[in-house]
Amino acid sequence: MNSIVILCNGQFPSEPYPLYLLESAEGVVCCDGALEQWLAHNPSARPMAVVGDLDSLPQALQEQFASCVEHVAEQDYNDLTKAMRWVLREHPEVQDIVILGATGLREDHTIGNLGLLMEYTRMFSLGERKVSIISDYGTAFAITDSCDLHLGEGRRFSFFSADNTLRVASTGLQWPLDDVVFDAWWKATLNRTTDPVVSLHFNHPAPALVIVD
């Protein structure tokens, strides 16, 4: 299996692209109550797994989908991370993991889930796998070192890092990142790509988050 969608219980997608990703997925793993949302939009939906502490999944659906429910009671990690662990354990061959419904409805879940993209580069051996959060408003993904990003010209671009020792030299952005000190979240937001390829050169490896739309 090359690609899997993890569907979270945030704002259900409504734009054509994320809906296409959901409808065409080779497999869908639902985080707890996300299954109820999916069924409301597509009564014939069939997940490959439903993973979480089951605090938001109605009992009737737990029973209906008992054969694919994975109850993980521990509260050290959220349901998204539990679903990521399941995917990487059960399908180690997967190359593309798209996370939908991870933003919206609750700001705390949105911030936490976006931050987890950076944490996953530390927690899991992702290798060449692509892991992204996609919503109606944009795409978020983590990087850990210097790279060239083929994003296209004229896209909105924001960059985040929790490492205030990181320095990034950039080309292809309206406002270069070269002099940015990453000691506040807003420092490298609301930028725009000016070339088809954005080149980022890190002074040392560090998890960072890129959001484009």
Protein Blocks (a to p, Z undefined) as FASTA:
>chain_A
ZZdcdddfbdcdfbfklmmmmmmpfbdcdehjlmmmmmmmomkbccfbdcdehlmgcfkl
mmmmmmmcccdfbfkbcfklmmmmmmmmmmmmbcbdcdehkgghilklmmmmmmmmmmmm
mmpcnkjaccddddfkbccdddfbdcdddebghiacddddfbfkbccddehiabacklpc
cfbfklmgoiacfbfbdcdddfbdcddddddZZ
